[in-house]
Amino acid sequence: MTINLKQNWSEKYTSTISEEAIRAVNTPAENFKFYANAYELGQQFAIKAGHNFTLYVISGACKTSIDGKELRLNTAEFATIAAGSYAFEAIGTQDLQLLKVFSSI
């Protein structure tokens, strides 16, 4: 499994991160699938994906382990993650809001 380095939204885009802004940069919309999720602080959850996906953190923070290395994503950060199963935890000081984006082409 491999991942692309995490990126900061504000270094790539001028708009404030939001579900609408993320959808606006992943066009045409029919080429993408979007899945919004919210988790309470401290909640553990799994993400299982049969395809590579980009995970955007709209608010909050989370962590997982990929190939034995910890990946932490904070508000306004995102990373492209390889297909697979991942155990995440919502960390930090506020609840977590994510948007997963899959290419359908």
N, C-alpha and C positions, 0 to 999 in steps of 0.2 A: 504494500500500500504506500502511496505517496500523496503528498499534498503540496499545493502551491503555498508559498509564504503568505501569511496573513497580510492584509492591506488595510489602510485607514481610509474610510469613505471620503473624508475631507481632502485627502491628497489626490484623489482622482476625480471628484465631482464637486461642483460649486453649490449644489442644493443641500439642504439638511436631510439627513437620512430619515426615511419613512417608508412605509410599504408602497405608497404611491410613487415615490422617487425611485425606488428599486425597480418597480414595474416599468417605469419610464425608460430606464437604461437597458432593460432586457426586452428588446423589440425585434421583430414583431411579436406581439403577445402570444399568437398561436404557436410559436416555436418554443414556448416555455411553459412549465407547470410551476405554480407557486403554492407553497404550503406555509401558512402562518401558524405559529404555536406560541403559547404563553406558559410560563412555569413559575411557581413560587420560589422564593429564595430558599436555597438548601435542597430543593427537589432534585432527585436523580431521575434521569429519563434516558431512553435508548433512541438512537436514530439508526434505521436500517435502510440502506439504499442499494438498488441494483445498478445504479448509474452514478457517475461522478455528479457532484452537486456543489453549489455555492451556498454557504451558510452566512447570512447577514444578521448581526446583532443590532436590533433597533434600539433596545434599552436593556440595561443590566449587564451581566457578564456570565460566562460559562467556561467550563474546562472539560477536556477529554484527554485520553492518551492514544497516540497514533504511533505505531512502530516503536513503542517504548519511550516516546518523547511526549511531554505534556504540551498541549496546545490550549492556550487561554485566549479567549476573545472577549473584548470589552465593547461597550456601546460604540457604535459607528465603525466597527471593524468587521471584516469578512474574510473568508478563506474558501478556496476551492478544495474539496475533499474527495478522495477516491471512493468508489463504490465499496460498501462493506457495512459492518455493524459496529456501532460506537456507543459507549456508555458515557453520558454527559452528566454534569452537575451544575445547577444554577448557583453561582457564587457572588460575592460582593455584598452590596448594601441594599439592593432593590430587586424586585421581581424581574424576570427575564422575558423579553419579547424577541422572537426569532422569525426570520423568513427564509425558508429553504427554496432554492430555485434550481430546477432541473431543465436541461435542454431536451426538447422533444424531437429534435432532428438528428 
